[in-house]
Amino acid sequence: MKQLYRSKLKSKSFVLMTCLYILAMSVAIFWSDIKELFTGNDQAKQIAIVNETTADLSGLFVSNDDMEFLQNENNLSKLEKKVKDEKLDAIVKITDQNGQLHAEIATYTPLKLNDQTTISSLLQYAGQHYAVQKLSLTSEQAAQIMSAKTIISNKNLNEESSGGKSEEEKQSGLWVSYAVGILIYFFISTFLSMITTEIASEKGSRAMEMLLVSVKPATHFKAKIAGVLLLALTQMGIIAVVFLVYAKFVKNGVIWDAATSIVKELSLGYVIYAILFLLLTIVLYLIVGALFGSLVSKVEEAGQVLMPAMMITLIGFYVMLSGIGNPDTLIIKIFSYIPFTSGMVMPMRIGATDIGVMVPLLSLGILVATIIVAYLFSLSFYKRSVLTYSTGGVIQKIKTVLKVTT
């Protein structure tokens, strides 16, 4: 285990993959700065607002880094000349047509899609304000009506249940389970292939025959699983530390505050479940990966035997993605009990739906039982297959091993 851990920890593939994960996380965190780096030379769009109605809409068009709104401009011909001379980007002429707000956007060079979307959203909001102000209300009263929010509380009349989750708790659980699912998918994709190719390379180079002279096959099997699992935990730890440093010290701790607000909505039980499903799912796939590695005769065959496991992982990942919109569907419920996909799907049900205590315990129990059965079967099969060389698909290799060793 120590030899495998040390060699893989220093390998170029591990270092490169860890750097890629950190780079992807860095791009996501610093995306606004990266975007500004490429578009930093772009000045704020200058938009003239010509309001020909009696309503006060000035408070809705607030200038920012992307757009500068010029208000109280009424000389339309002068403004149009500025647009043609490209000294002004657009003119928004607001009029009343049959009691409804009508806006005309005049440009010389077409606006970009995000600028069009921003202006359209502001104009839609202005139309609502205009309709309210026509009721002879002041702009402050109109703003109060438009910004009014309903305070919602939940009351569970079922005394036998523990109470339903609030919308904030479900949203927090949804996003955390989404992150857990992504972690499981990427770590399985990386370390499932690693353990399979590691065993396949030793077997293909005949080094396995020399190793098993002094080491029992069972010890070799356990060492491979433990070494790769330790490597996965190391990579998780590195990524977690980098994320915490970013969250705490970058952008004045905005990311830290956002993460803290999400964590506050989560229960301790959910965090424990998420960690258990994450680790146990990786362990299950490593056991399967070690078994697959013992079946192949050379590294080139590793991709062939890994295909079924990767397809199951991919299906579970897409099922999890489908639950982002609605985590209460039947397909989510079914896949939350399947051991190979429950790690990605069940945390979503725990965090974003109202389920009883027994549901996650049942799913976790099935996952643990599957790991035990898979471990015992793989350990027994590994002793017979690790020195058996055969050709064909996975089923054919299993048949050959059973035929030769029985």
N, C-alpha and C positions, 0 to 999 in steps of 0.2 A: 504494500500500500504506500509506504513512504517513498519507494523508488518511483512508482508511477506518479505520485503527487508531485514530487520534485521535478521530474523530467517534463511533465506536462505544464507545470507552472512556469517553466522557463522556455517553453516551446513558442515558436513564432505564431502559431495558429491561435494559442490561448491569449497571448498578448495582443495580437491583432484584433481578435473578436472582442476582447474587453474594451480595447480602445474604440472600436466601432460602436459598441453600446454606449460608451461615455460620449462619443461624438454625436450620436443621434439624440441623446438626452440634452447635450449642450446646445444643439441646433434648435430643439424645441423650446428650451428656456430662453435662449438669446435670439429667438426668431425676429423679434421686433427690431433689435439692433442690427441684425444681419440684413434685414429688409431695408433699413435706413442706410446701410452701407452701400447698397446697390442703387438705391433711389434717393440718396442724400442730396443730390444736386437738384432734385425737383423742388421747385418752390411751391408754396401753398397756392391752391387754385383760388383765383379771385372771382367770386360770384356776386353779381349785382342783384339785389332784391328790389323789384319795383312793385309796390303794393298799391293797387288802385281800389282797394276796398276800404271800408270804414273801420274794419277790425284791427286791433293792435296785435300783430304777429311778430313784433321785433324780438321778443324774448325767446322765440323758438329757434332762431337762426344765430347760433353762437359760434364765433370763429374759433378754430383750433389749428393744430400744426398742419393739417391737410387742406383745410379750406378757410378762406377769409371772406366773410360776407360783408358786402358794402350795402348799407341800408340807407333809407331816406333819399334815394336817387330817383328822380322823376323825368329827367331829360332823356327820353328813350332814344332819340336819333343820335345824340352824343354818345350814349352807351353802345349803340350798335356800331358806330364808327370805331370805338375802342376795341370791340370784339373783332372787327375786320382787320384792324391793325395789330391784333394779337397782344394788345395791352390788357385785355380782359378776357377771361376764359368763357364766361357764360352770363346770360341775363335770364333771370326768372321773373316773368311777368305774372302777377297774381290778380285775377279779376273775379267778379261775381257773375255767374251765369245761372239764371233760374233758381237763385237761392243756394247754389252750391259753389264751392270754391273751384276755380279753374286756373291751372298754372301752365304757362307756356315757357319752355326752356329753349332759348336761342343761343346757338353756338356757331363758331366758324370752323373750329377743329373739334370733331366729335370727342366727347368726354370718355374716359375709361369706364369700364363696367362698375368698378367699386365706387367711383365718384357718382355715377348715375344712380346706383342703388342708394347711396347716402342721401342724395338730394330727394329722391322719390320718397324715402322713408320720412324725411322731415316734412315734405309737402303733404303726405297722408296724415301725419300728426297735426299739421296746421289745419287741414280740412276738418278734423274733429273739433279742434279748438274753435274754428270759425262757426261751426254748427252750434256749439255751446254758447258762444258770445252773441249769437243772434237772438238768444233768449233774454237779451238786455242785461247780461251779467258783465261785471268788470273782468279784466284779464286775470286778476288775482283769483277771483271766484271761479273762473273757467279753469285756471291751472289747478285749483284745489279739487275740482270735480275730476279732472283728467288724471290726477295723481292719487286719487282716493284708492285705498286698498282694503280688502275685506280680511278681517282677522278670523282665521279658521282654526277650530280646535276639534279634536276627535273624542268621541265618547263611545265606548264599547259596552253594549248591553249584555254581552255574553259573559257572565260572571266566572265561567270555567276557564276562559282564555286569559292570557297574560296581557292583553291590550294590543291594539294595532300600532304600527309605526307611523310617525309623522311623515309628511312629504319630504322634509329635509333629511330625515334619517334614511329614507329609501333612496334618495338621490345620492347621498354620500356612500351608502352601501353599494349602489350601482356602479359608481366610478371606481371605488376601491376594488370591487370584484373584477371589473374590466381590466385594471392594472394587474391583478393577480393572474387572470387568464392570459394576458400578453406575456407575462414572465414565464408561465408554465410552457407556453408554446415555443418561445425562443430558446429557453433552456433545454427543453426536450429535443428540439431540432439540433442543438449544438452537441449535447453530451450523450444523447442516444447514439449518434453517429460516431462519437469519439470512442465510446467503450466497445462498440462493435468492431470498428476498424483496428483498435488497439489489439484485441484478441485475435482478429483475423490476420494481422500482420505477423504476430508471433507464430501463429499456426502455419501461415504460408511460407515463412522463412525457415521452418522446421526448428525454430528456437524453442517452441513449446515442448518438444520431446526432451530437450536437455533440461528445461526448467522443471518438468514434472518428475525428473529423477530424484530431486531433493525436496520438492514441494508437492504436497497432495493436491489433486484437482479441486477439492472442496476449498482448501486454503487459497488457491489461486483465484477461484471464482469469487470468494468473499473479498479478497484484496482488491480485485478490479472494481467491484461495486463500491466498496468503501473509499477507494482512492479517487474515483471519478466523482462520487457524491461530495467528498471533501473539497474537490476542485470546484464543483458547482457552488458550494457554500462560500468558498473564497471569492469567487466572481460576484456573487450576490452581495457579499460584504463590501467589496470595493465599490460597486455601483451605488450601494446604499450610502456609504460614507461620502462619495462625491456628490450625491444628490443632497444630502444634509448640509454639506458645505455650501453648495449653490443656494439652497433654500434659505440658509441663515444669513449669508453675507452678500448675496447678489440682489440688486434692485431694492435695497433697503429692507430686506426681509419680507417682501410682498408674498413670495412663494411660501415662505414659512408660515405666515399668517393664514394664507389660504389652506395649506395642508393642515394646520392646527384646527381651523374651523371645521374641516371635514372629519378629522379624527375625533373631535368632541361629539359628533353625532353618532359615532360608532360605539357599540358596547364591547366590553372586554371579551365576552363570549364570541362575538363575531371575529375579532382579531385572532383569537386562538384557533377557531375553525379555519380561517383563511390560511394561517401558517401551516396547520396540520395538512390541509388538502394540498397545499403547494408542495410541501416536502414529501408527503406520501406518494403523490402522483409521480414525482421525479424518481423516487425509489422504485416504483413499479416499472416504469419504463427502463430504468437501468438494469433491472433484473431481466427483462425481456431482451434488452440489447446485448447483455452478456450471453444469453442463450443463443441469440442469432449469430453472435460472433463465433461461437463454438461450432456452428453448423457449416459455415463457409470454409472453403479450402484456401482462398486467397483474398486479398483486399478488394480486388476488382469485383467480387461477387457481393460485397457488403451492401451496395446500393440496392441490389435486387431483393435481398431478404428484409431490408429496412422499409421497403415500399408500403407493405400493409400497415405497419405501425405509424408511419408518417401520414398515411391517408386517414387513419382513425383520429390522429391528432388534429389534422386539418379540418375534418368534419366537426369535431368538438369545438374548434376555434370559431368556425362560422356559425355554429348553433349559438355560441355565446354572443357573437355579434348580433344575431337576430333578436336576442333578448334585451338589447339596449333600448329598443322601442317599446317592447312589451314583455317583461320577464315572467308573465303568468301563463304563457302558452303551453299546450300539451307537450310539444316537442322539447321544451325546456325541462318539463317535469320528468320526461322519460330519460333524457340524457343526463340528468342530475343523479341518476342511480347507476348508470353504467360506469364501472370503475375507471376505464381509460379516459372518460370525458367528465366525470363528476368533479374533478379538481378545478376545471374551468367553469362549470355551469352551476354547481351547488352553492358556491359563495355568493353568486348573484341572487339565487333564491333566498338565501339566508338574509342578505342585506336589503334586498329590494322588494320582498314580498312578506306577507304575514303568514308564516307557517309555524306549526307546532314544534315542540322540542324534539319529538321523536323522529321527525323527517330528516334533519341533518345527521342525527345519531345513526339512523338506519343506513344512510348513504355512506357515512364514515365507516360503519361496521362492515358493509359490503366491500369497501375499498381495502380495509385492513385484512379481511378474510381472503380477498383476491391476492394480496401481496404475500400472505403466508403460503397459500396454495401454489402460487407462481414460484415462490422461492424454493419450496420443497421439491416441486417438480423440476425446476430448472437445475437445482443442485444435483439431483439424481441423474438427470439427463446429461448434464455437463460432463460428468465423470465418464460417460460413455461416448459422447460425441466429440470431445475436444481433441482426440487423437484419431478420429475417423474422417477419412477424406472421401468425398462423393461429389457427384455433379447433379445438375437439374435444379428444379425449383425448391421452395421451402418444404413442401409436402413430400417431395421425392427424397430430399435429404433426410427428413425425419424417418421415412420408411427404411432408408438404407441403414441408418444408425440402429434402428430397432432390429433390423434383420441381421446385421453383423454382430451386434453385442448381445443378442438374446440367446 
